[in-house]
Amino acid sequence: MNKRLTSLLFILASIMLLAGCWDRRELNDIAIVSALGIDKVDDELLVTIQVINPGQVATVKQGGITKAPVRTFQSKARTLSEAMRKVTTFSPRAVYSSHLRMLIIGEDLAKEGMGEIIDYVVRGKEFRTDFYLSIAKNTRAENILKVLSQLETIPAHKLSSSLKLSEKSWGPIETIEINQFVNELVYKGIEPHVIGVEIIGNPEAGEKIENVEKTKADAYLKFGSVAIMRKDKLVDWLTEKESNGLHYALGKVQRAVINVPCKEKKVAIETIRTNSKIQTKVDGHQFKGTVQLHIDGAVAEVQCERMDLEKIETINLLQKKAEEKVKKDILTAIQASQKKYEVDIFGFGEALHRSHPSIWHKVKKDWHSHFKDIQVHVDVDVKLRRIGTINNSPLHEMKP
Amino acid sequence: MSFLKFFKKSIDKKSFEQLLADKEKQDSSEQPQSKETIKRSLHENLKKIREAFGNSSDIVTREIRIGRQGEIRVGIIYTDGLINSEANHNFVMESLMFELRRNEVDLKDLAGLTLLNYIKEMVLTVGSIEDVHDFNVITNAVLSGKVVLLFDGYEQGFAVEMKGGKERGVQETTTETTIRGPREGFTENLRVNTSLIRRKIKDHRLWIESKKVGKVTKTEVSIMYIKGIVREEVVQEVRSRIEQIDIDGILESGYIEELIQDDSYTPFPTIYNTERPDIVAGHLLEGRVAILVDGTPFVLTVPSIFVQFLQSPEDYYQRADISSLIRFLRFFGFFTALLAPSLYVAITTFHQEMLPTQLLISLAAQREGVPFPAFIEAFLMEIMLEILREAGLRMPRAIGQAVSIVGTLVVGTAAVDAGIVSAAMVIVVAFTAISSFMVSSYDLAITVRMLRFVFMGLAASFGLFGIILGLVALVLHLSSLRSFGVPYLSPMAPFTLADQKDVFIRLPRRLLIFRPRVFSSQQNTKREKSLFQNENQRKKK
């Protein structure tokens, strides 16, 4: 018994000592990557990683920032794996990408096709596939990663939080997680779109710590338009209006503002919730697309005088005008995608696949030639649910 | 004459203690003692007793004379300090020396009784008197707080129960405190302890069986149970296990616990011990057996199950909803006390992706410049904590504060400032320590302290995988344990739905109609009026 027990303990101890610990890494041995930027330079991939400097981030409260809260490392190689490993030749710590927040693709690479980099970030075990994807507009990804940010000390966190926030409150912006991009890349009958990020101001000033010491930064990052892709290649950038229309049609808008004209001024209507449905019907040899959009809204701001919100007619009028406004945006976006780019970013093909799979199989090979001729009917229904905390505007009651 | 006959018979009938003494005589191989009856001569007897005790100074052997002319010589033998000397003076010495003389009793004519019977039945104003004939019985009696009377010219004596002396009174327990509930705790005196329980359960079915255990110490061990509620097999098992004990001395109930527990190769306690009479009374009412040991305030109760070590008597004294919530908290505390450092080690060295980014950054910032791996850091801090705790327990109370100040300063502040350990680790260790105090049973808390290190080792080698492996092994081990025939993990495994009312939650008393099925005998599980209801039903049949 005793002998058996000792040998058992011995075996257990050896298992723990011999088989254990092989993949352990201490917190001070890892370089936490917050953002990854990829560009294409002379046929090679230029990888820029933004690594958090924990000491600088966590001690902000005590004495303010003295050194940059992040560091960037760059390396060039034919494959991403190689490039990431090359980083260790000059980084003292192992690259650790589980906490990656942003993946930024340079515009040049996006135009050439970004398919080759997607596999690495989806396959790698360290990557959590919940980070956001964005394309650097008019610049390289490396430049984006070098700009320091205010309020949020880590630039990648600044990007992801501001993206999340504006998706909730601003129509033209939408978060694109890598998963969604990959899905749209694979799904038949829909083409992916990606949000763009650009540098406003002087990029070189943005790299310095002084940039964050001012009340108005010399350079900052801003999300703007939507890039539409054909497969994995960037085609063009949508305008703000088109982006807005696209997001309404896709039901991605949560809380946004619709400006409705009244006389020469505006009435702002905020959306509370939206619900959209894209369908494709077959009518003889013709495909007919419909976009049904339902918006619940509230009156947020009234600029014009003499508007009686207590009357149902006024509300009905506002609803109608808002419907028209949104419909126009959507139609503009559809127009652009059909005629200008011939790219089905709305997913009419996918809708056809769902409703008429057999027909879809016949037309899927040359879908974009069919797509550009689809007649799309847009049906917007706006319901004003609330008018805020006052009834009529003070302007309505104002002395004449 | 018939009366005399009866009396003779009763003298012949040996008492339990005599039987026990006889048996011990047969058993003990160290001191082969033959039965040695006392002589007629008082002088010889006293001399022999003095020799047997090696003239120990606390053994008082005194000769007095009684009767009108002092014609009868009587020897009084007792242990000073073990008897109530005031009662001895008042009820033994005074009765013998004054009453006999004052009443002008004619020792020749004693209402038809012999002298000894006359003294026993009409003179000695004390409760319990036994007849003694044998020297071994006399020594035992003297040592267990009895006053032995020997009469010159008679081969018989009396052992008068006169237990007394200085003893700690009933005080508030210091180890198991409650906000609400009785304050009293057991004492070192077995009789006081049984009386504390009797005062709570006033039923003739509360039975006590006593036995002397320990060849040298001859410690009295009593088992207590409520006949009709308890399972007979359990009582039989307790009885036989105690009978099998062969040891020279029992100094604390821990000796008994170790000798009768089901499985020695387990870190978990399978026998519950408590200082509180209300807990014991509650356990008896559920159908458990209590084992009381003379000389210690800790009473054992069997069978014991795992969850009861995480329950407190207060759970039953306060509102059911509060009790249930606090029970959940205690389970949580149990797991954090067991796993918090190992989870910290596993997550920070293997699974950094599980942490929120901000937390990871702040932990990483704290670890900047810490020289040891997280495991060594945790290990050092936990060892330090255990040292502090043990030191605080063992040293004189007066310097306790000094140690705690040094401990908090050194461990808490200086170590972090010096960059030897990270602040997060101090938080984890402190949290663990506080959680382990929440485990209501000290025995289980020690188990948790021990297993914590095992889990830390597993976490350091295999990460969360190791912790899960450890937990699986732990559950397997727990489900293999039994306490006096009751599975240790019951009523979870094997699952008894009816008993779940009082495990993780405590339902309102209105709904707790049945006794836990795992303990009580199957015919008698209803709490309400159970004892008498069943009796009536049986009568009707």
Boltz contact constraints between the chains, C-beta under 6 A:
constraints:
  - contact:
      token1: [A, 16]
      token2: [B, 461]
      max_distance: 6.0
  - contact:
      token1: [A, 20]
      token2: [B, 461]
      max_distance: 6.0
  - contact:
      token1: [A, 20]
      token2: [B, 462]
      max_distance: 6.0
  - contact:
      token1: [A, 21]
      token2: [B, 461]
      max_distance: 6.0
  - contact:
      token1: [A, 24]
      token2: [B, 349]
      max_distance: 6.0
  - contact:
      token1: [A, 24]
      token2: [B, 350]
      max_distance: 6.0
  - contact:
      token1: [A, 26]
      token2: [B, 373]
      max_distance: 6.0
  - contact:
      token1: [A, 27]
      token2: [B, 348]
      max_distance: 6.0
  - contact:
      token1: [A, 27]
      token2: [B, 363]
      max_distance: 6.0
  - contact:
      token1: [A, 27]
      token2: [B, 364]
      max_distance: 6.0
  - contact:
      token1: [A, 27]
      token2: [B, 367]
      max_distance: 6.0
  - contact:
      token1: [A, 28]
      token2: [B, 367]
      max_distance: 6.0
  - contact:
      token1: [A, 28]
      token2: [B, 368]
      max_distance: 6.0
  - contact:
      token1: [A, 52]
      token2: [B, 361]
      max_distance: 6.0
  - contact:
      token1: [A, 54]
      token2: [B, 361]
      max_distance: 6.0
  - contact:
      token1: [A, 54]
      token2: [B, 364]
      max_distance: 6.0
  - contact:
      token1: [A, 54]
      token2: [B, 365]
      max_distance: 6.0
  - contact:
      token1: [A, 55]
      token2: [B, 365]
      max_distance: 6.0
  - contact:
      token1: [A, 55]
      token2: [B, 368]
      max_distance: 6.0
  - contact:
      token1: [A, 57]
      token2: [B, 361]
      max_distance: 6.0
  - contact:
      token1: [A, 58]
      token2: [B, 362]
      max_distance: 6.0
  - contact:
      token1: [A, 58]
      token2: [B, 365]
      max_distance: 6.0
  - contact:
      token1: [A, 98]
      token2: [B, 353]
      max_distance: 6.0
  - contact:
      token1: [A, 99]
      token2: [B, 357]
      max_distance: 6.0
